[in-house]
Amino acid sequence: MVMKISVSFKESEMEIYNYLKSQLSMSIYIKQLIIDDMKKYNCKPTKKEEVKNSMSISWQD
């Protein structure tokens, strides 16, 4: 199952949008930000929620 989320940017947020577009993979970049935030707030994902990606985003204690 694939789940999608749409994100929109205002014209005033062009710098953020351009930075995101400059990443190797926008999806991987966003997922890694979420994982880092979850670790910061001690919200370890369950096995089903862990990001399994060929670019090796992983939860590391």
N, C-alpha and C positions, 0 to 999 in steps of 0.2 A: 504494500500500500504506500502510495506517495502522498504526502501532505504538502500543501503549498500555502504560502503567506505572501500577500502582495504588500509592498512598501512603496509609498509615494513620497516625493520630495517637493517642497515649495521652491520657487525660484530663488528665494533667499538662502536656501540650503544647498545651492549648487556646489559649493566647496566640499561638502560632505558626500554628495552624490559622486562627484568626480574622484574623490579619494576611494570610495568603494569600488567604482568602476576600474580603478587602477590596480586592484588586487588581482592576483593570479586567478582566484575563484571567489566570486562574491559570496556564494553559498558557504563555502568552507570558512571564509573569513567571519561571516556572521555567526556560524555555528560555534567557531572557536571563541568568539567573544561571549557567547551565552555560556559555554562550558566554563570559561574563566570566571564569569560572574557567579555561576552556581558554586564553584569551588570557594570563591571568596566568602559567600554566605552559607557555606556548609550545607548545600542542598545537593548532595550526590545523587545523580540519576540512578534509577533502577536499571537492571540489565536491558529491559525493553526500550528504555529511553536513551541509552548510550548511543552516541553518534558512531556509526560504523561506516567509515568512508575509506575509499582507496587511497586518499591522500593522508591517511593515518592520523586523523583527529582522534584522540583518545583521552580517557580520564586517567590521570596519573596522580596517585597520592603522594 
